[in-house]
Amino acid sequence: MAADVAPVLRCLGLIRRFGDRTAVDDVTFSISPGEVYGLLGPNGAGKTTTIRLVCGLLPVDAGVVELNGTAVNVRAVRAKSAIGLVPQDVALYPDLTARENLRFFGRLYGLRSRALAERVDEVLDLVDLADRADDRVEAFSGGMRRRLNIGAGLIHRPSLLVLDEPTVGVDPQSRHAILDSVTQLGASGMAVLYTTHYMEEADRICDRVGIIDRGKLVAEGTRRELISQLAEQDRVELTAGGDLTVLARACLELAEVTEATAADGELHLLAREGRRILPRVLEAAEHLGVEVKSVEVVEPDLESVFLRLTGTALRE
């Protein structure tokens, strides 16, 4: 996204307290048009409270939330109408059909007549439920309900879509469909705020992530930026026959290698840009008469960054 494009969402210095406990502590971030921003954190880290502040469902004790340059607060009805909130708990009427649910939510946002009917059809196609449009929601699977729940958040064409753990408890096929839909929404230019308990989801769909812990945003950036900030390194693991101790010493002469250990027919390296140095490692092995049987390069991921920053797994 071009640097001169104004953000859709801007949060500056958000603070929210509940008695003596500070749930959100000086949180600042922004989301640009077409960007999927992941907000990650352990349970109780402040994710849900942050979402409520963003959506104007809770007043801030300090700080500013702006959507398209307009302040968002509990009384800002017009600003809040440009947000599509998809809560973790499905918010649908089970005794209504998929079409009737979307028509109901569309009317709440002021859509009427032909414009409403056309938008309902568009959203049903988007969430892949057109063939079940006239079935009651009570007959839907959990994944179908989740997809329709997203549709309800999209019915009024919001500037910002807020998704709070939208894939919890769904089957793999529906989860895949939801992630594809979020990717398409970002590609279409919509700004998306996405919270999840599944690190692989953030790795797959988020352009940037913010990691929140104990109410503070402790790190922010792309996957590669976060890994670089923490000096996380690749692991290069070789299974081989021959004198691996000599090969380990040779590998340590490479500037990118910071650690090399050999034991039980295996060589373990810590290195920057492990894939790039691999040809030189194999060349050194051949020169020293070491027969390499297998090679694996394990690159650091968001899970390792998260563990390093918070000291806990995301699902704990």
Number of C-alpha atoms within 10 A of each C-alpha: 10 7 7 6 9 15 20 21 25 20 21 16 15 22 23 23 15 9 7 6 10 16 22 28 22 17 21 17 17 18 22 23 21 22 26 27 27 27 25 24 28 21 14 13 20 24 26 19 20 25 21 16 24 27 25 21 16 15 17 22 14 15 16 19 24 18 22 16 13 15 18 24 21 16 12 13 11 11 20 22 17 18 23 23 23 24 18 17 12 15 16 20 14 14 13 16 20 30 22 18 23 29 22 18 20 23 14 12 15 9 17 14 9 9 10 21 15 11 20 27 17 15 23 22 14 18 21 19 20 16 9 16 20 13 16 17 23 15 13 16 12 18 21 23 22 28 25 29 25 27 26 25 24 27 24 24 17 18 21 29 24 25 23 21 17 25 25 16 11 18 13 11 9 20 20 13 17 22 17 14 17 20 20 15 19 21 14 12 15 23 26 29 23 24 25 23 21 15 17 13 17 24 17 11 19 22 17 20 24 22 24 26 24 18 25 22 22 15 17 18 16 17 18 13 13 21 19 14 12 12 12 19 21 19 22 24 20 21 18 18 15 14 15 26 16 14 23 21 14 15 24 17 10 13 10 16 21 14 14 21 17 19 10 9 15 19 20 18 24 21 25 20 16 22 15 11 17 15 11 12 20 18 12 17 23 13 10 15 14 18 15 17 11 10 15 14 17 14 17 17 18 19 17 14 21 24 12 13 15 17 12 13 15 17 11 8
